[in-house]
Amino acid sequence: MKKLFLFISLFFAVFTLLAEDETSQDDNACDYARKAQNIEVWQKYLEKFPAGRCAFEAESEIERLKNENSEPEQPTETPSEDKKEKEPTYIVFTQEPVLYYRPYKTAGISLLVVGLAADLAGGITYYTGWYKNDSKMMLGGLITSIVGLPLWITGSVLIGIRRPVPNQNVELSSFSVAPTKGGDYASLVFNY
């Protein structure tokens, strides 16, 4: 009996702690409507709490917002601001694009093709065994189709691997040839 009484009292204690009373709901709704400053929000507040804490404020805010929306706003710009030209915005990309290649592309494509062939062969074998009512053939077709799945996954992962092209930012800066007593002197300068 004591355990039941303890359980019921704990249940009601939690219920009263977690339950929101109407005044706290009114306060939350009023604060939300003040932040939103929207006619629809104030009207919903009045529908739910017609005699609420912010009922008078809601009515006056609705009237104020209706008057603001009905009157056309006058431009506040001065003539000197109209004469000023807006400066164009320039976006500068300083980083050169990096070129990539896929080193395992052929292996990935071949694994995808083998996986597709295994799935097709397994499916044909399974349905042939089903049609002939041969459980061994159905099992073989199912195993072949299951083997095709890792091939598909491995092939797609290998195709997705990208590596940057090596030495892609090497460029010839200057080239010069100068005659000397014993022959010629050549110079190449690279930037990387």
Secondary structure, DSSP 8 states (H G I E B T S, - for coil): -HHHHHHHHHHHHHHHHH---HHHHHHHHHHHHHHH--HHHHHHHHHH-TTSTTHHHHHHHHHHHHHHHHS-------HHHHHS----------S----EE-TTHHHHHHHHHHHHHHHHHHHHHHHHHHHHT-HHHHHHHHHHHHHHHHHHHHHHHHHH--EE-TTTT-EEEEEEEEEETTEEEEEEEEE-
